[in-house]
Each structure stands twice: as structure tokens, then as C-alpha cells.
Amino acid sequence: MPRFLRISAVEFVCVLTVALAAAQPGGATLPVLGRRASLYKLPVGDSASIEALGTALGDPSGIVRRTAVRLLLNAGPGAEKALAAALNNSDIVVRRTALRGICILLGAKAAPHLAKALVDPDPTVRRVAIDQLVAMKPRTGEVNKLLRAAQKSEDKGIRAAAIRTTWPFHRDTKLIRDRTDYDHQVTLVKTIKLPIDDWRFRLDRARDGHLKKWYKPDFVDSKWKTIAIEQVWQKAGYDYVGVSWYRRTIDLPPTMKHVAVEIHFEGVDESAWVWVNGIYVGQQDIGPLGWDVPFGLDITKEIKWDGPNQITVRVMNTNHGGGIWRPVRIEILK
């Protein structure tokens, strides 16, 4: 190459920066693919290249902007400022990519950026933010604070993802009549209908009742309100959307011959999590569509014959009504 055509990397970046600046609205634009190709020729990681990539984030072409932010991901710690600025970019894809990049660079220290992204106007940016937040290990106090705040988000997806991070209860059981490995005839021996009245009831606006162990049999609920089931809680005067808890103690008869004992809910608006004698026995959590879907849970091992049994139900409602609005029964099978 003739000597006069040879230029240093820094000189090349300067030339490119000028060319990209000229690509702004009102300037003499280079071809889009040419501008993108020029970005790939930049030396990786040096400050002049990062500056040029930052300039390219303002390019009128989405192709150039998105190429620039992807290249910034490989630029190392020096790209932090440019990536942080990209979080304000008008391009949704740029914001999403920049958020992932800054989380890779900063880890839990990216919490302030995630806080902003959690209220981004675009739901896909918010989703990236909560996914990054949930994945952070170990979780600092600031990360946990953001997760608790996200549990109250108006975005249902954000709220659900945040709640799952502090939710320690998981159990999937199959009713004996639904088991393919049990081929014996099952007969209903006795049905015990749970009382309608005198359930203890409390709103859980902070959604932390499970952390306070409201499901424990010896938890003192004497200061809770009382409510009847087989109605939505709005009918009982609670104009409220969110999480609430129900507690009730019932007596079971002396031991009966059985192969299984099940608790059946004919309708809970809209999601339910159930404990029997302090032991988590399962849930129905299919979202708003579950508001009128009957479900049953196996409680064979958890019940106590010939004595009191404590039943706790955590209910979440995201729209209208809310509560255990249809009958609940226990079935004894043999």
C-alpha cells in the first residue's frame, strides 16, 4: 500500500467518527451497509473505538445502531459509560442489548440501571431487566430490595417473576384417580364439606405472609378478621386486588379405612396455595383463567384423624372478585 494511504488505528477511528457524524439527519450519508462494515473494522476495546461506537448509537439506521451496541458488549470495562448511555436510546433492541451488557460488566452493581429498566415503557426491556435481576448470584441487599419492589409491579409478568424468587414452596401431586400406575377401583367413602363461616382472613398487601409463616398451625390469628367462603371477598366488603390468606381449623373423625384423602376446591378466584397442618400440599396457579377451574390436592399424609386439622389457603386475585368463592370439601377414598 502506498505510504500516503497508510493511517494509524487512531487516525482510522477519527475518520470513521467523522463519517458516522456525517450520517446524522441532514448530513451527507454513507451507505448503511458501509457504515456497519466500518464498525467491524474498529480495533476492539480501545477508547477511540468505544467513542466511535457510542457515536454510532445515534445513527439514523437501526442496523448500524444495533451493530454498534453488540460490538460494545465485547469492548470490556471501558464500554460501561457508552452502554449506560445506550439505556436511554430510542431503539428498544439497543436498550435491551445494552442492559444485558452492563449487567455482564457490573454484576450486582448494575442494580441502579436495572431499577430504571424495570419501569421502561417497553415490556420486553422490563422482561430482560427482571430476568437479569433474578439470575444475579449472590444477591446483594440492593438486588433483594429491587426484587421486593418488583413484587408490586403493575406488570403482571414482572410481578410473578419477582414473587417466584422468594417463594420457597413447590409441590406437584397427582390425585389417585389420575394416576396411571394405580389400576384399582377407587370408591368415595365419605365427603366432609368444610364450613362456610368463621374463616380467619387477612389481606397481604406486602405479599410476605409466607415469610411471616402465616401457614403455621400455631400461628396466632386471633386478631384477623373473620369471613365466609363461597363468596368473593369483595362481597364481604374488601374492595381489593392482590393477595389474601384464609385459615380454618376443622375436626376429622376417627381413622377410617382409606387409600387416599383429598381436599377439593370448586372455585378460587384466581390462584391458590394450600397448607394442611403447616405442610405445603400444592397449588393451582394458572393465572386469571383459573378463577372458576375446580382442583384437588392429595392430603393423605398430612391430615390428623380424630382431632383438629388446620387448613391455610393463600389466594391471589389480579382482577375483580377474589377469594374462595365456591365450596370446599374433603373426600375420603378407598
N, C-alpha and C positions, 0 to 999 in steps of 0.2 A: 504494500500500500504506500502511495506517495507520502512522504513525511508530513506534508502540509495537511493531509487528511487525517492524520493520527491525532486523537484527542484523549485526554485522561478520562478516567471514570467520573471524576467530579465534574469535568467540563461537559461530559455527555449528559449527566443528570441536570446540569444547569440549562443546557439546550432543550432537554425534554421538558423541564419545568416551564420554560418559556412557551414551548409548543402547546403544552396542556393548558396553560393560562389563556393562550390564544383560542382554545377550543370553547371558551366560555361564550354564552349567548352574546351576539354582537361582534364576535371576533372572527378571524378567518380560520375556519375549522379544517383540521386534518381529517382524513377518513377515519371512521370509528375503529375499524379493524386495525388500522395502522397505529392508532393511539394505544389500543390494547396491546398490540405486539410490542410496542416500545416499552411498556411496563414490564414485560417479561425479560427484557434485556438489562434491567436495572440490577446493579450489584446487590446481593442480599444483605440486609442488616445495617448498612452504613447510614449515617444520619441524613446525608443528602438524598439517598434513595427513599428513606422514610418520609422526608419532606415532600418529595415528588409524588409519592403515593397518597399522601394527605391531600395534596392539591388535586389529584385525580378523583378524589372522593366528591369533588364538586363538579365533575364533568357532566354535561347535559345528557350523555348516554348512560343508560343503566348498565350496559355491557362493560363499559370502562369502569364505572363506579364499583361494580361487584367484583371485577378482576382486581382492582386496587385493594379492596378490603381483604380479599382472600390472600393476596401477597403480603399484606401487613401481618397476617397470622404467623408467617414464617420469619418475620423480621426481628423477633426477640424482644427483650425488655424495653429497648428504645422505642418501640411502637406504642407504648402504653398511652401516651398523650394523644396520638392520632386516632387510636381505637376509641378512646374516651370521647373524642370529638365526634367520631362516627356514630355514636349512640344518639346523636341529635339529627342524623341525616334524614332527609325526607324519604329515602328509599328504605322500604321495610326490610328487604333482604340484606341491605348493608347493616341496618341496626341489629338484625338477628345474628349475622356473622360476627360483627364487632363484639357483641355481648359474649358469644362463645369464646372469642379470642381473649378478651380481657379477663374472663374467668380462668382461662388456662394460665395467663400470666400472673394473676394476683391471687388466685385461690380464694380463701375466705375473706381476704382483704378487698375483694370486689363487691362486698355487701352494699356499699352506697350506690354503686351502679345498678345492682340488682333491684334495690328498693325503687329506683326510678323506673326500671324496665317493667316492674310488676304492675305499674299503672299506665303503661304505654297504651296509646289509642288502639293499637293493633293487637288482636287476640293471639296471633302467632308469636309475636315478640314476648307477650306476657307468658305464653306457654314455655318458651325457651328459658325465660327467667326462673320460673318455678322448677323446671327440670334441673337447671344448673344448681339451684339452691338446695333441692332435695338431695342431689348427688354429692354435696360437699361433705367430706370427712377429713378430720374430725370437725364437729360443728362448734363454732365459737358462740359466745353469748350473743353477738350481733346477728349471726345466722339464725340462731334459735328465736331471737326477737322478731326477725323478719318472717319466719315460718308461723309464729303465733299471730302476727298481724295478718298474714295471708289467709289464715283460717276464717277471717271475717270479710274476705274479699267479695265484691259483688259478682265477680266472675266465678261461676259455679265450678268450672274446671280447676281454677287456681285454688279455690276453697277446698275442694275434695282432695287434691294432691297434697296440700299442706296438712290437712287433718290426718291423712294416712301416715304422715311421718311421725306423729306422736300417738298413733293408735296401736297398742300392743296386743289387741285381741283378734285372733284369727282361728276360725274353725269351720270346716265344711263337713257336714254329716249327711248321710243318706237314710231316709226312712226305710224301715224294714220291708215295707210293701214295694219299695222301689229298687230293692237290692236284687241284682241278677244272681248272686251267689246263694240266695235263700229261696229254696223252691218248695217250702212247706206252706200249707194253707194258714192264713192269719185271720183270726176272728176277734172282733171287738167285744171285749168283756164288759167294760164299764166306761161311761163318759161322765166326767166331772166338769160341770160348767163353772167357770170362775165367776166370782161375784161381780156385779156391775158397780156397786157403790164402794166408797171408802178406800179408794186407792190414794196413796200419798203421791203428790205431784209437785214438781218444781221445774221452773224454766232454767235453762242452762245457757245464758246469753254468752258467756265466755267459752262455752264448749269445752270445759275442762272438768266436768263431773267425774269422768273416768279417772282423772289424775287424783281427784279427791276421794276416790274409792266409794262412790255412792252406791255401788253394787254389793258392797259387803253386807252379810246378814246382820251383823251387829252395828251397822251404821245407824246413828240416831237421826231419825227423820220426823221426830215429833213436831218440829216447827214447820214442816212442809204443809202446804195446803192439801185439802182432800178434793178428789174429783171422781166423777163417774166415768166409766168407759162406755163403749157403744155409742159414742158421740164424739164429734170433733171438739178439740179444746176451745175453739172459738165460741162454740155454743155455751161453754162454761164461763165465758167472759174473758178469754185470753186472746186478744187480737194480736197475734204474734206469729212470726215466721222464723223458724230456727230449730234448736234442739231442746227437748224437754225429757224429763225422766218420770217414770211411773214405778211405784213399789207397792207390793201387797203380799201379805202372808196368808196362806191357806193351809188347812189341815187335810192330810190324806188318811185314808182308812188303814186298818192293819194290812199286813202284807197279803197280796193276792197273787195267785198263780199267774205268771205272765212271761212273755218273751220280749216285750218292749213296752215302754211308756213314752208317749209323745205329747208335746204341747202344740196346739194348733191355733193360729190366728186367722180369722176370716177376713180381716182387713185392717191394715195400719197405714195411715197416710203420713209419710210415704215410705220411709225406711225404718227398720227396727233392728236393735241389737239386744240380745236376751241373756240374762244370767239366772241360774237357779241355785239357791243356797250358796251364792257367791262364786259359782263356777260358770264361766262363759260357755254357752251351749250353741251359739250360732247367730245368724243374722239373715235378714232379707234386705239387700241393698242394691236394688236395680234402678234406683233413681225415681223420678216422678212417675214413671209408668207403673211402679209398684203400689200405688196408692190403694188399689182395690184388688190386689192379687193375693189370694189366700196362701198361707205357707205353714209348714210344720217343722218341728225340730225334735230330735231324739233326746230324751232326758232320763233314759233308763238308769244310768249310773249316778245321776245327780240327785234324784229325789230321796226323801226320807219317809218311810212308811210309818203309819200310826203316830203322826206328830206334825208339827208346823213346818211349812216349807216357804222360804222367802223367794219371791219372784220379782225381778227388776227388769224393766224394759226401757231402753233409751230410744227415743223416737226423733227423727229429723224430718222436718217438712220445709219445702222451699217455695211453696205457693199455695195459697188458700188454706182451708181447713186445718188439718193436723191432728194426729193422735190415734189412739186405739179406738177406732170408731165402729168396729164390728165385734161380735162375741169372741171370747177366748175359751178354749176347753182343753182338758187333759184327757187323753184316750189311753186306756189300759188294754193291751192286746195279748192274745195267746194263740 
